[in-house]
Each structure stands twice: as structure tokens, then as C-alpha cells.
Amino acid sequence: MFNELQEKIVGLEGVISCKLTGEEQRLDEIHIIASKNRDPKKIVRDIETMVLVTIGKEIDHKKISIAQVKNPAEAIIENRIEIISIYRENNRNICHFKLTINDNLIEKEVESNYEEDLSITIARGIVEIIVQYTMFQGKVRVENVFVTGINNEIVIVQLVLAESEKMTNPERLIGAAYINNELPLATGKACLKALNRRLNLA
């Protein structure tokens, strides 16, 4: 539902990028970056109509925020992301993530799939957080995570990036980090490095 709505909103006149927040069945807020060549009130009305037509629900205009820029190139978001901690609970397949994104503290739990390697869970968790809390565009799948080097001191994360769920014309992204006895943290850092060009990390 969110993916279809987001694509339709981005297709509206004047809209450069769009970020939806909330759960799959409950839309909370809509954040828009738009050009200055269109009245923001008209953009809001178009968005209200698109939400109603697409998901059959109304959204309060107060939940639609619009930032306008003179030049579309200014819409590139500089994300300041810092990983504070990543760890897995003892005797539970739950990984805990604590990060700051643009000075906002993010804490999230991600459950491991049965027989899923811890490093895969961590990379998947980082991807989920980035997609949820930034204006990241595209669909990302964790392809592989492995340890290498003479003394197994480096972790490498391989991601696949595509424009849609169908993963057509995918782009492969690779990031690496030294482990330094902190495999979970290093895996998270390697994941961020793989996404670096798309995140414009400050």
C-alpha cells in the first residue's frame, strides 16, 4: 500500500521526493520535498485526493509537511547517521539497534528468521531502519555478508538495490569494515558504507 501511494505522490506536479511514516495499515504522516514553482496548498490538496483515492482513507492536512527548494538538486538529503550499539539478546532471536539519524535517537528491535545468520539479521535491520527513517529511494535486499582477510578481520556486506519490488535492473552495492572484536557493530558500519552513495552521509 505505502509503495503504491508513495509512487503516485512523487508523480504529482511539483513533488520531488516523498516519505511516508506509520505502519502498513495506518498512515501517520507524509513528508514532502517540493519545488517552489507550485503553491504548497495545491500540492497538499492533490496529496489529500491521492491518499483518498489510493487507500480509501482521508488524511488531515496537518499531517502533510512540505519543504520547498528553489533547485531540485538541493533536495539531496545529507544524512548524519551514527551507530551507537547493536547487540542480540541472550537466548532470543532479537537484535537491538540504537542509532542517531540527523540527531534523532532511533531504537529498534529486529527479529531473526530461523537459521538466519546474525550478520544477515544485522544488515537487514540496518536497511529497514534506513528505509523507515530517511528519504531513501529504492528497494534494498541483503544479498550476502561474509568475513574475510588473513585473520578474518574484515566483514563485507553485499546489497542489491533496485527501483521497485520486482528488483529489475538491480545495482550491487558493497561495503566493508574492520571487525576489531565487534562483529555486530562492524557489520552495521559495512552496511552503511554500502549505502553511502545513496544516503549522502555527512
N, C-alpha and C positions, 0 to 999 in steps of 0.2 A: 504493500500500500504506500509506504513512505517513498520508495524509489520512484514509483509512477508519478506521485504528486510532485516530488522534487523536480523531476524531468520536465513536467508541464509548467511549473512555476518559472524555471530557468528559461523556458521558451517564451515567456511573456516579454513584451516590449519594455526595454529599459533595465531588465534584470540581468545582472552579470553572474551572480552566484547566490546559492540558497542553502541554508542549513535548517533542518527540522529537528526539534527536540521532543522527547516523550517516548512512550512505549509504542509497540506496533499497533495497538488498537486505541491508543489515546494520544492525540496530538496536543502538545503543550504550547510550544512557541514556534514562530517562524522568523528566522533572521535573514535579512536580505542585504546584499551589496548591489547598488544600482547606479546607473549613470545619471548625471544631472540634467539630461535632456528631456526628462519627463517628470510631471508633477507627482510627488510621492503619494498624494491622496488617491490619484488614479491607479497607481501601482497597487496600493492597498485594496482598493475595490476589486481590481482584477484578481488579486490573490484570494480574497474572500469568495468570489464567484468560483474560482478554480477549486478551492477546497470543498465547497458545497457540491459541485458537480462531480468531483472525483471520488470523495469518500462519503458524500451524503450527510455531512455534518457542517454546522456553522462554526466559525471561529471569531472570537471577539477581536476587533481591530486593534485593541490594546496589546494583544499578544503577537502582533506583527511589528517587528522593528526594522527600520530601513536606514542604512548608512549610504550616503551618496558621494560619489567621487567624480572629479572632472574628467579624469583619464582612466579608461578601463584597466590600464596597466597598474594603476595604483591599488587595484583590488587584490593584488597578491598579498596574502596574509603572512606576516612574519611571526611564526610561532616560536615562543620560548618554552621549551619542554625540558624538564629535569626529572629524572627518575630518582626518587628518594629511597624506595625499598621494594623488593619483590621477594616473596617467600611462600612456601607451601606449608599448609597445616600438617602437623603430625597425624597420621592415621586417617587423613581425609584427603580426597582428591580436589582440594580447593586451593587456588593460588590467590594471594593477596597482592594488590598493586597500590602503590602510593606514588603519585606524580604531581608536579605542578605544571600547568599549561597556562602560559601568559599570566602567571602569578596567582592562578586559581588552583586550590588544592583539590586533587581528584583521588578518591579512594574507591576501589572496585574489587569485587571478587569474581573470579572466573573458575568454573568447574572443569576439571579434566575429563575427557572422554575415557572410557575404559580402555586400558592398554595404550593410551596415548603417552608419548614421551614427555617428560616435564618441560623440556626445551620447546617443544612444539606448542604446548599449552601456554607458555610464557609469550612466545611470538604471537600466537593467536590473540592473547589477551591484550598485548600492546596495540595490535592492529584494531581491535574492537574499540579500545579507548580513543585512539586517534580519530577513527571514523566518527565516533559519537561526539567528541568534544572539540573538533576543529572543522574547518570548511573543506576538508579533504575531498577531492573529487575522484571518482573511480571505484572499482571493486578490487579488493585485495584478497589473495589466498596464500596461505603459508604453504610453500612447496617442500622445503626441507630445512633442517637445522642439524649441523654436524660439527664435531670438534676435530681440529687438525693441528698441524705443526709438529716439530720434532718431539716436543714433550707434551703434546696435546694441550697447548697453552692458548689456542685461538678458537673461538666459536664463530661459525659462519652461518648467516641466515639467508635463505633464498626465498624471495616472494614473487608472486605473479600478479601483475597489475593489468586490469582491463577496464574498458569504459562501461561495461554492463555485466549483469549476472551470467550471461552466456559465455563470458571470458573469451570473446572473439578478438583476434589480433592482440594477443597479450604481450606485455613487456615484462621482462625478467629483471628483478632488482636484487642486488647482493650487498650485504653489509657484514662487517667483521669487527670483532673486539677481542682484546686480550682478557683472559678469564681471571687471572690473579686471585684464584681461590674463591671467586664469586660467580659461579656459572649462571645463576638466575639473572643477576644484575647485568652481567656481560651479554647475555642473550638479549635482554631488553635493549641495551645500547646498540647492539649489532642490528636489531630490527629498526631502530630509529635511523641509523646510518643508511640502511637500505632505502628508507622512505625519504631521505634527506632532501633530494631534489624536488620532490613533490610537496614537501612541508615548508620549504624556505626557512629552515631553522635559523634563528638569530644566534 
